[in-house]
Amino acid sequence: MPRLDEVTGKGPDLIGVPSLPWLERSVAPGLIRGGIYLLAGEPGIGKTTLAIQILGDLARQGTKVIYLTTEQGLADLKRAVERIHASGGSLDQTLRENFLLDDSLNDLADLPRFFARRVLTEGEEYHGSQAIVLDSIQGRGLSAAATQKYRALYEFTENTKAQGLVTILIGHVTKKGQIAGPKDLEHNVDCVLYLRRAFRLRPFFVPKNRFGPAQLDPLVLAMDDRGRLVESPHTTAQSTAVFGYAGIGEDLAEGQASVSLP
Protein backbone atom coordinates (compact mmCIF):
# COMPACT_ATOMS: atom_id res chain seq x y z
CA MET A 1 0.00 0.00 0.00
CA PRO A 2 1.35 3.48 -0.81
CA ARG A 3 2.22 5.90 1.93
CA LEU A 4 0.36 9.18 2.16
CA ASP A 5 3.16 11.19 0.55
CA GLU A 6 3.32 8.68 -2.31
CA VAL A 7 -0.30 9.25 -3.37
CA THR A 8 -0.50 11.67 -6.30
CA GLY A 9 -3.37 13.32 -8.11
CA LYS A 10 -4.46 16.68 -9.44
CA GLY A 11 -6.79 19.01 -7.59
CA PRO A 12 -10.49 19.36 -8.40
CA ASP A 13 -11.44 21.02 -11.68
CA LEU A 14 -13.73 23.92 -10.78
CA ILE A 15 -16.48 25.40 -12.92
CA GLY A 16 -17.32 28.97 -11.97
CA VAL A 17 -20.75 30.47 -11.32
CA PRO A 18 -19.78 34.14 -10.98
CA SER A 19 -23.33 35.47 -10.62
CA LEU A 20 -23.83 33.34 -7.49
CA PRO A 21 -20.83 34.04 -5.24
CA TRP A 22 -22.80 32.91 -2.18
CA LEU A 23 -23.24 29.47 -3.78
CA GLU A 24 -19.53 29.13 -4.47
CA ARG A 25 -18.81 30.00 -0.83
CA SER A 26 -21.39 27.50 0.45
CA VAL A 27 -20.14 24.56 -1.60
CA ALA A 28 -16.47 25.51 -1.20
CA PRO A 29 -14.26 25.26 -3.11
CA GLY A 30 -17.07 25.67 -5.71
CA LEU A 31 -18.85 23.52 -8.26
CA ILE A 32 -16.64 20.62 -9.33
CA ARG A 33 -16.60 19.05 -12.78
CA GLY A 34 -17.83 15.50 -12.29
CA GLY A 35 -19.53 16.43 -9.01
CA ILE A 36 -22.97 14.98 -8.18
CA TYR A 37 -25.17 17.45 -6.28
CA LEU A 38 -28.51 16.64 -4.65
CA LEU A 39 -30.73 19.72 -4.22
CA ALA A 40 -33.66 19.01 -1.88
CA GLY A 41 -36.51 20.95 -0.34
CA GLU A 42 -40.27 21.17 -0.05
CA PRO A 43 -42.49 22.20 -2.99
CA GLY A 44 -42.27 25.87 -4.00
CA ILE A 45 -39.12 26.50 -1.99
CA GLY A 46 -36.99 27.56 -4.99
CA LYS A 47 -35.22 24.37 -6.15
CA THR A 48 -36.10 24.84 -9.81
CA THR A 49 -35.26 28.54 -9.56
CA LEU A 50 -31.80 27.84 -8.16
CA ALA A 51 -31.10 25.17 -10.79
CA ILE A 52 -32.11 27.59 -13.57
CA GLN A 53 -29.92 30.31 -12.07
CA ILE A 54 -26.91 27.96 -12.07
CA LEU A 55 -27.43 26.61 -15.59
CA GLY A 56 -28.19 30.07 -16.97
CA ASP A 57 -24.90 31.40 -15.61
CA LEU A 58 -22.99 28.52 -17.19
CA ALA A 59 -24.85 28.92 -20.51
CA ARG A 60 -23.97 32.62 -20.65
CA GLN A 61 -20.32 31.60 -20.38
CA GLY A 62 -20.70 29.46 -23.52
CA THR A 63 -21.10 26.14 -21.68
CA LYS A 64 -23.71 23.78 -23.12
CA VAL A 65 -26.16 22.66 -20.41
CA ILE A 66 -29.25 20.43 -20.29
CA TYR A 67 -32.34 20.90 -18.12
CA LEU A 68 -34.06 17.51 -18.04
CA THR A 69 -37.56 17.79 -16.58
CA THR A 70 -39.90 15.02 -15.45
CA GLU A 71 -42.49 17.33 -13.88
CA GLN A 72 -42.98 20.67 -15.64
CA GLY A 73 -43.84 21.42 -19.24
CA LEU A 74 -41.26 23.03 -21.49
CA ALA A 75 -43.35 26.19 -21.94
CA ASP A 76 -43.47 26.72 -18.16
CA LEU A 77 -39.72 26.19 -17.89
CA LYS A 78 -39.05 28.60 -20.75
CA ARG A 79 -41.08 31.30 -18.99
CA ALA A 80 -39.09 30.66 -15.80
CA VAL A 81 -35.79 30.98 -17.67
CA GLU A 82 -36.94 34.24 -19.26
CA ARG A 83 -38.15 35.63 -15.93
CA ILE A 84 -34.87 34.81 -14.20
CA HIS A 85 -32.36 35.63 -16.93
CA ALA A 86 -33.94 38.05 -19.42
CA SER A 87 -32.30 41.47 -19.56
CA GLY A 88 -34.12 44.31 -21.27
CA GLY A 89 -36.94 41.94 -22.20
CA SER A 90 -34.79 39.40 -24.06
CA LEU A 91 -32.39 36.56 -23.35
CA ASP A 92 -28.70 36.72 -24.12
CA GLN A 93 -27.95 35.02 -27.45
CA THR A 94 -25.22 32.83 -25.95
CA LEU A 95 -27.59 31.66 -23.23
CA ARG A 96 -30.31 30.82 -25.76
CA GLU A 97 -27.90 28.74 -27.81
CA ASN A 98 -26.47 26.78 -24.88
CA PHE A 99 -29.45 26.31 -22.52
CA LEU A 100 -31.23 23.14 -23.69
CA LEU A 101 -34.58 21.89 -22.34
CA ASP A 102 -35.81 18.29 -22.58
CA ASP A 103 -38.99 16.57 -21.36
CA SER A 104 -38.62 13.26 -23.22
CA LEU A 105 -37.64 11.14 -20.19
CA ASN A 106 -40.67 9.08 -19.15
CA ASP A 107 -38.98 6.62 -16.81
CA LEU A 108 -35.97 6.90 -14.52
CA ALA A 109 -34.84 3.51 -15.80
CA ASP A 110 -34.16 5.12 -19.19
CA LEU A 111 -31.57 7.57 -17.82
CA PRO A 112 -28.42 5.55 -18.70
CA ARG A 113 -29.67 5.02 -22.26
CA PHE A 114 -30.62 8.68 -22.58
CA PHE A 115 -27.13 9.72 -21.53
CA ALA A 116 -25.38 7.22 -23.80
CA ARG A 117 -27.46 8.00 -26.89
CA ARG A 118 -28.25 11.70 -26.55
CA VAL A 119 -25.18 13.07 -24.76
CA LEU A 120 -22.21 10.79 -25.43
CA THR A 121 -22.92 10.07 -29.09
CA GLU A 122 -21.13 12.43 -31.45
CA GLY A 123 -23.43 14.39 -33.71
CA GLU A 124 -26.34 14.36 -31.25
CA GLU A 125 -27.74 17.70 -30.09
CA TYR A 126 -26.65 17.25 -26.46
CA HIS A 127 -23.13 16.02 -27.22
CA GLY A 128 -20.54 18.21 -25.50
CA SER A 129 -22.79 19.27 -22.62
CA GLN A 130 -20.93 20.09 -19.40
CA ALA A 131 -23.80 20.26 -16.90
CA ILE A 132 -27.15 18.54 -16.51
CA VAL A 133 -30.10 18.99 -14.15
CA LEU A 134 -32.65 16.26 -13.44
CA ASP A 135 -35.86 17.85 -12.13
CA SER A 136 -36.84 15.75 -10.38
CA ILE A 137 -35.79 12.30 -9.19
CA GLN A 138 -39.24 11.44 -7.90
CA GLY A 139 -41.08 13.06 -10.82
CA ARG A 140 -44.81 12.74 -10.26
CA GLY A 141 -44.28 9.88 -7.82
CA LEU A 142 -41.54 7.31 -7.15
CA SER A 143 -41.42 4.93 -4.22
CA ALA A 144 -38.25 4.64 -2.17
CA ALA A 145 -38.59 0.87 -2.72
CA ALA A 146 -38.19 1.19 -6.50
CA THR A 147 -34.66 -0.22 -6.32
CA GLN A 148 -34.23 -0.87 -10.05
CA LYS A 149 -35.03 2.73 -10.95
CA TYR A 150 -32.64 4.08 -8.32
CA ARG A 151 -29.94 1.73 -9.60
CA ALA A 152 -30.46 3.23 -13.04
CA LEU A 153 -30.08 6.69 -11.48
CA TYR A 154 -26.78 5.66 -9.84
CA GLU A 155 -25.52 4.21 -13.13
CA PHE A 156 -26.40 7.51 -14.79
CA THR A 157 -24.51 9.55 -12.18
CA GLU A 158 -21.47 7.25 -12.43
CA ASN A 159 -21.41 7.94 -16.17
CA THR A 160 -21.82 11.71 -15.81
CA LYS A 161 -19.06 11.73 -13.18
CA ALA A 162 -16.74 9.76 -15.46
CA GLN A 163 -17.38 12.27 -18.27
CA GLY A 164 -16.79 15.29 -16.01
CA LEU A 165 -20.32 16.74 -16.09
CA VAL A 166 -21.71 18.78 -13.21
CA THR A 167 -24.89 16.89 -12.28
CA ILE A 168 -27.66 18.40 -10.17
CA LEU A 169 -30.41 16.06 -8.98
CA ILE A 170 -33.51 17.75 -7.60
CA GLY A 171 -35.26 15.73 -4.90
CA HIS A 172 -38.41 15.96 -2.82
CA VAL A 173 -38.67 15.83 0.96
CA THR A 174 -41.10 13.94 3.19
CA LYS A 175 -43.64 15.53 5.53
CA LYS A 176 -41.02 15.24 8.28
CA GLY A 177 -38.54 17.23 6.20
CA GLN A 178 -36.31 14.26 5.39
CA ILE A 179 -34.95 13.76 1.89
CA ALA A 180 -37.28 11.44 -0.02
CA GLY A 181 -35.98 8.18 -1.40
CA PRO A 182 -33.76 5.39 -0.08
CA LYS A 183 -31.00 6.32 2.35
CA ASP A 184 -28.32 5.25 -0.11
CA LEU A 185 -29.40 8.13 -2.36
CA GLU A 186 -27.50 10.52 -0.09
CA HIS A 187 -24.50 8.18 -0.07
CA ASN A 188 -24.38 8.17 -3.88
CA VAL A 189 -23.97 11.94 -4.24
CA ASP A 190 -21.00 14.15 -3.47
CA CYS A 191 -22.86 17.12 -2.06
CA VAL A 192 -26.29 17.68 -0.51
CA LEU A 193 -27.89 21.13 -0.83
CA TYR A 194 -30.94 21.69 1.36
CA LEU A 195 -33.40 24.59 1.19
CA ARG A 196 -35.81 25.28 4.02
CA ARG A 197 -38.51 27.89 4.62
CA ALA A 198 -38.60 30.55 7.34
CA PHE A 199 -41.52 32.79 6.41
CA ARG A 200 -40.21 34.74 3.38
CA LEU A 201 -36.62 33.63 3.93
CA ARG A 202 -34.90 30.52 2.59
CA PRO A 203 -32.22 29.11 4.92
CA PHE A 204 -29.71 27.17 2.79
CA PHE A 205 -27.67 24.29 4.24
CA VAL A 206 -24.93 22.03 2.87
CA PRO A 207 -25.04 19.06 5.27
CA LYS A 208 -22.70 16.95 3.12
CA ASN A 209 -19.77 18.04 0.97
CA ARG A 210 -17.09 15.57 -0.13
CA PHE A 211 -15.06 18.37 -1.67
CA GLY A 212 -14.92 20.73 1.31
CA PRO A 213 -16.47 21.59 4.67
CA ALA A 214 -20.16 21.04 5.28
CA GLN A 215 -22.22 24.14 6.06
CA LEU A 216 -24.50 23.38 8.99
CA ASP A 217 -25.15 27.00 9.92
CA PRO A 218 -27.63 28.31 7.36
CA LEU A 219 -26.85 30.84 4.68
CA VAL A 220 -30.01 32.95 4.58
CA LEU A 221 -31.48 33.53 1.12
CA ALA A 222 -34.50 35.47 -0.07
CA MET A 223 -36.44 35.96 -3.30
CA ASP A 224 -35.88 39.24 -5.15
CA ASP A 225 -38.55 41.03 -7.22
CA ARG A 226 -37.90 38.69 -10.17
CA GLY A 227 -38.17 35.55 -8.08
CA ARG A 228 -34.43 34.84 -8.01
CA LEU A 229 -32.66 33.52 -4.94
CA VAL A 230 -30.27 36.11 -3.52
CA GLU A 231 -28.36 36.43 -0.27
CA SER A 232 -30.54 38.10 2.36
CA PRO A 233 -29.22 41.08 4.35
CA HIS A 234 -30.98 39.59 7.39
CA THR A 235 -28.40 37.00 8.32
CA THR A 236 -27.59 37.53 12.00
CA ALA A 237 -29.46 38.41 15.18
CA GLN A 238 -29.82 42.13 15.88
CA SER A 239 -30.01 43.68 19.32
CA THR A 240 -30.79 47.20 20.45
CA ALA A 241 -31.39 49.16 23.64
CA VAL A 242 -33.57 52.26 24.04
CA PHE A 243 -33.41 54.71 26.95
CA GLY A 244 -36.26 57.01 27.87
CA TYR A 245 -37.18 59.43 30.62
CA ALA A 246 -40.23 58.43 32.61
CA GLY A 247 -40.74 61.95 34.04
CA ILE A 248 -40.12 60.88 37.64
CA GLY A 249 -36.79 61.22 39.39
CA GLU A 250 -33.46 61.16 37.59
CA ASP A 251 -33.32 57.53 36.42
CA LEU A 252 -33.76 56.57 32.81
CA ALA A 253 -36.01 53.69 31.76
CA GLU A 254 -34.28 51.09 29.55
CA GLY A 255 -35.89 48.83 26.96
CA GLN A 256 -33.98 46.05 25.19
CA ALA A 257 -34.89 43.92 22.19
CA SER A 258 -33.22 41.14 20.23
CA VAL A 259 -34.50 39.82 16.91
CA SER A 260 -33.16 36.64 15.31
CA LEU A 261 -34.21 34.21 12.58
CA PRO A 262 -36.68 31.48 13.54
ZIWO-V313090 format. One record per backbone hydrogen bond with DSSP energy under -0.5 kcal/mol. CO is the residue of the C=O (numbers start at 1). NH is the residue of the N-H. If there is no record, write none. Layout:
# ZIWO-V313090
CO&NH  CO&NH
This chain:
# ZIWO-V313090
3&6  3&7  4&7  12&14  13&33  17&20  20&23  20&24  21&25  22&26  23&27  25&28  27&30  31&15  32&35  35&37  35&167  36&190  36&191  37&39  37&169  38&40  38&193  39&171  40&195  42&45  46&50  47&51  48&52  49&53  50&54  51&55  52&56  53&57  54&58  55&59  56&60  57&61  58&61  58&63  59&62  64&130  64&131  65&100  66&68  66&133  67&69  67&102  68&135  73&77  74&78  75&79  76&80  77&81  78&82  79&83  80&84  81&85  82&86  87&90  90&87  92&96  93&97  94&98  95&99  98&65  98&100  100&67  102&69  104&106  107&110  108&111  110&114  111&115  112&116  113&117  114&118  114&119  115&119  115&120  118&126  119&128  121&124  124&127  126&129  130&166  131&66  132&168  133&68  133&135  134&136  134&170  135&70  135&71  138&141  143&146  145&147  146&150  147&151  148&152  149&153  150&154  151&155  152&156  153&157  154&158  155&159  156&160  157&161  158&162  159&163  160&165  161&164  165&167  166&132  167&37  167&169  168&134  168&170  169&39  169&171  170&136  170&137  171&41  172&180  174&177  178&174  182&185  183&186  183&187  184&188  186&189  190&210  191&38  191&193  192&208  193&40  194&205  198&201  200&223  201&198  202&221  203&196  204&219  205&194  206&215  208&192  209&212  214&216  215&206  218&220  219&204  219&221  220&232  221&202  222&230  224&227  228&224  228&230  230&222  233&235  238&259  240&257  242&255  244&246  244&253  251&246  253&244  255&242  257&240  259&238
